[in-house]
Amino acid sequence: MVWRHLARNCWTRSQQFIPAHDPIPLDDLLKLERFILASRKLLVFTGAGISTESGIRDYRSEGVGIYSTTTHRPTNYSDFLKSESVRQRYWARNTTAWPVFSTFAPNTSHKFLATLEHRGRLHWLVTQNVDNLHHKAGSRRMTELHGTVFSVICLSCGDMVPRQELQERILRENEGWSATPLGFAPDADVFVSEEEVRRFATPLCEKCGGGILKPDVVFFGDTVPKRRVLDITCRIEEVDAVMTVGSTLETYSSYRHLKHAKELGVPILILNIGKTRADQLADVKIMGRCGEAFSWLMSRDSIY
């Protein structure tokens, strides 16, 4: 279909979404290696910065993130619930993005963390990302803090359907509809014209006959399920070290767990290109690109 071709070209011609950064000094790489080797029960938090190297745009990266380059803001949960037009816009854009977003592949960082798990060096992984790349890389001992766009839930009856299955139904119900991507945003979102949005038929729940469908993610303005919060709190109490990778930790849903780790006296290492909200909590702070750091570690016999 034409719109699929245009969507793919829009991404492949795009700039990379990795902010400007300096090479990581060898001394810092050695600190990272020692931190991981010293831990027997390591917990890792990951954020959007780990997936920019796979081609997925993030929100907060300086100079390239969506917040610093546009006035776009993500869909708010209460607006999604209250407004049919907001839901129509969300699903029109998400449907246009899906053929490309669903095929993004894990990069070196995702693969490195999956291998750490398989070799018994990583106790638990908590990701803020909804892109499924850790799962694709092979991680299994993990919590998706904000859910995943690869599942869709009905807010009326609770029925869950795979996102790809819904995509196929959306295309059937919107036969002949297409949209040209005008730019792309994080989390399976692209910009399309309002005219194209108005011609889009919003999907509803088939099981209960009309319930609102929503990706199984925590929208902005929503809260992380209490059981998930408690589960991560318990994981923090099990571990002997915490490492955060590719996250500014601006959202309280992740920052709260770093505060808890600090209160317990658990050593904390932060690896990120820029500043983070939790820098003052870190025992070790390393500025740099995740892929560079983990590629170096993969070459070391000490860990691999």
C-alpha positions in Angstrom: 0.0 0.0 0.0 1.2 3.5 -0.8 0.9 4.8 2.8 3.1 1.9 4.1 5.8 2.9 1.5 5.6 6.5 2.5 5.7 5.7 6.2 8.8 3.6 5.8 10.5 6.2 3.7 9.7 8.9 6.3 11.6 6.9 8.9 14.5 5.7 6.8 15.3 9.2 5.5 15.0 10.8 9.0 17.9 12.1 11.1 19.2 10.0 13.9 17.7 10.7 17.3 20.8 10.5 19.3 21.8 13.8 20.9 25.3 15.2 20.6 27.8 13.5 23.0 31.4 13.0 23.7 33.2 9.6 23.7 33.2 7.9 27.1 36.6 8.1 28.8 38.3 4.8 29.5 38.3 5.5 33.2 34.5 5.7 33.2 34.2 2.5 31.2 36.3 0.7 33.8 34.1 2.1 36.5 31.0 0.7 34.7 32.7 -2.7 34.4 33.7 -2.8 38.1 30.2 -1.8 39.1 28.6 -4.6 37.2 31.2 -7.2 38.3 30.8 -6.2 42.0 27.0 -7.0 41.9 25.4 -10.4 42.4 21.9 -9.1 42.1 21.8 -6.2 39.7 18.6 -4.3 38.8 18.6 -2.2 35.6 16.2 0.6 34.7 16.1 1.6 31.1 14.5 4.6 29.3 13.9 6.0 25.9 17.6 6.8 25.4 18.4 3.1 25.0 16.0 2.8 22.0 17.1 6.0 20.1 19.9 3.9 18.6 17.3 1.6 17.1 15.8 4.7 15.3 12.9 5.5 17.8 12.6 9.1 18.7 12.3 10.1 22.4 10.8 13.0 24.2 13.5 14.8 26.2 16.9 14.4 24.4 18.5 17.8 24.0 18.3 19.1 20.4 16.6 16.0 18.9 13.8 15.0 21.3 10.2 15.9 20.4 10.0 18.4 23.2 13.0 20.4 22.1 12.1 20.4 18.4 8.3 20.8 18.2 5.3 21.9 20.3 3.8 18.4 20.1 2.8 16.8 23.4 1.6 13.2 23.9 -2.0 12.3 24.3 -3.3 12.9 27.8 -5.3 10.1 29.4 -8.3 12.2 30.5 -8.6 13.7 27.0 -8.5 10.2 25.4 -11.3 9.1 27.7 -13.5 12.1 27.2 -13.1 12.9 23.5 -14.0 10.7 20.5 -12.0 13.1 18.3 -8.9 12.6 20.4 -9.3 8.9 20.1 -9.8 9.2 16.4 -6.6 11.2 16.0 -4.7 8.8 18.2 -5.7 5.7 16.3 -5.3 7.3 12.8 -1.8 8.3 13.6 -0.9 5.0 15.4 -2.3 3.0 12.5 -0.1 4.9 10.1 3.0 4.4 12.3 2.5 0.8 13.1 3.9 -1.0 10.0 7.3 0.6 10.7 7.2 0.9 14.4 6.4 -2.7 14.9 9.5 -3.8 12.9 12.1 -1.8 14.9 14.8 -4.1 16.1 16.8 -4.3 19.3 20.2 -2.8 19.3 23.5 -3.6 21.1 22.2 -2.3 24.4 19.1 -4.4 24.5 21.1 -7.5 23.4 23.8 -6.9 26.1 21.2 -6.7 28.9 19.4 -9.8 27.7 22.8 -11.7 27.7 23.5 -10.4 31.2 20.2 -11.9 32.3 20.9 -15.2 30.6 24.3 -15.5 32.2 22.9 -14.8 35.7 24.4 -11.3 36.1 21.1 -9.4 35.9 18.5 -10.0 38.5 15.7 -7.8 37.1 15.1 -5.3 34.4 12.6 -2.4 34.6 11.9 -0.5 31.4 10.0 2.7 30.9 9.8 1.9 27.2 6.7 0.6 25.5 8.5 -0.5 22.3 8.9 -4.3 23.1 12.6 -4.2 22.1 13.8 -5.8 25.4 11.4 -8.7 24.8 12.6 -9.0 21.2 16.2 -9.1 22.4 15.3 -12.0 24.7 14.9 -10.4 28.2 12.3 -12.2 30.3 13.0 -11.2 33.9 11.5 -7.8 33.4 8.7 -5.3 34.2 7.4 -2.9 31.6 6.7 0.0 33.9 4.5 1.9 31.4 3.1 -1.1 29.6 3.4 -1.9 25.9 1.9 -0.7 22.7 1.9 -4.3 21.4 -1.2 -5.0 23.4 -4.6 -3.3 23.3 -7.2 -3.3 26.1 -10.9 -2.5 26.1 -11.7 -0.1 28.9 -15.3 -1.4 29.2 -14.9 -5.2 29.3 -11.1 -5.6 29.8 -10.6 -7.8 26.7 -7.1 -7.8 25.5 -6.0 -8.2 21.8 -2.6 -8.2 20.2 -1.9 -4.8 18.4 -1.1 -6.6 15.1 -4.4 -8.3 15.1 -6.2 -5.0 15.7 -4.1 -3.5 12.8 -5.5 -6.0 10.4 -9.1 -5.3 11.5 -8.5 -1.5 11.3 -7.4 -1.8 7.7 -10.4 -3.9 6.8 -12.7 -1.3 8.4 -10.9 1.6 6.7 -10.6 0.1 3.3 -9.2 2.7 0.9 -8.0 5.0 3.7 -4.4 6.2 3.7 -2.4 8.9 5.4 0.9 10.5 4.5 3.3 10.8 7.5 4.4 14.4 7.9 6.9 13.7 10.7 7.3 11.2 13.5 7.0 11.2 17.2 7.8 8.7 20.0 5.7 5.7 20.9 4.3 4.6 17.5 3.0 8.0 16.6 3.3 10.1 13.4 2.0 13.4 12.3 -0.8 13.3 9.7 -3.2 15.9 8.3 -6.4 16.7 10.1 -8.3 15.9 6.9 -6.9 12.4 6.9 -7.8 12.0 10.5 -11.4 13.0 9.9 -11.8 10.2 7.3 -10.6 7.6 9.7 -13.0 5.2 11.4 -12.0 4.7 15.1 -11.8 1.0 16.1 -14.1 -0.2 18.9 -14.2 -3.4 21.0 -15.6 -6.3 19.1 -16.2 -8.5 22.2 -18.5 -6.1 24.1 -19.8 -4.3 21.0 -18.5 -0.7 21.4 -16.1 -0.3 24.3 -13.2 2.2 24.0 -9.9 0.6 22.9 -6.7 1.8 24.3 -3.1 0.6 24.0 -2.1 -1.2 27.2 0.2 1.7 28.2 0.2 4.3 30.9 -0.7 7.5 29.1 0.5 10.9 30.3 -1.8 12.0 33.2 -2.5 8.3 34.1 -1.0 6.4 37.0 1.1 3.2 37.0 -1.0 0.3 38.4 -0.4 -0.1 42.2 0.4 -3.8 41.9 3.2 -3.0 39.4 4.6 -0.3 41.7 4.6 -2.7 44.6 6.3 -5.4 42.5 9.2 -3.0 41.5 9.5 -1.9 45.1 10.0 -5.5 46.2 12.5 -6.0 43.4 14.5 -3.0 44.7 14.6 -4.6 48.1 16.0 -7.8 46.7 19.0 -6.4 44.8 22.5 -5.2 45.8 23.0 -2.6 43.0 20.9 -0.5 40.6 21.9 0.9 37.2 19.9 3.3 35.1 20.5 3.5 31.4 19.3 6.0 28.9 16.7 7.8 31.1 16.5 11.4 32.4 14.3 9.9 35.2 12.0 13.0 34.9 8.8 11.0 35.5 8.1 10.3 39.2 7.0 6.8 38.2 10.7 5.9 37.8 12.4 8.4 40.0 10.5 7.2 43.1 12.3 3.8 42.8 15.7 5.4 42.6 14.9 7.3 45.8 13.8 4.1 47.5 17.1 2.4 46.4 19.1 5.3 47.9 17.2 5.1 51.2 18.1 1.4 51.4 21.7 2.2 50.7 21.8 0.3 47.4 24.7 1.6 45.2 23.4 3.5 42.1 25.1 4.0 38.7 23.6 6.3 36.1 24.6 6.0 32.4 23.1 8.7 30.2 24.2 11.2 27.6 22.8 14.2 29.5 21.8 15.2 33.0 19.1 13.3 34.9 16.7 14.2 37.7 18.5 11.6 39.9 22.1 12.7 39.4 22.4 13.7 43.1 21.4 10.1 44.1 24.1 8.4 42.0 27.2 6.9 43.4 28.6 6.7 39.9 27.5 9.0 37.0 28.8 8.2 33.5 28.0 10.6 30.6 27.8 8.8 27.2 26.0 6.7 24.7 24.6 3.4 25.9 25.7 1.5 22.8 29.2 2.7 23.1 29.5 1.6 26.7 27.9 -1.8 26.2 29.8 -2.5 23.0 33.0 -2.0 24.9 31.8 -4.3 27.7 30.9 -7.0 25.2 34.5 -7.1 24.0 35.7 -7.7 27.6 36.3 -11.3 28.8 35.5 -10.2 32.3 31.8 -10.0 31.6 31.4 -12.0 28.4 
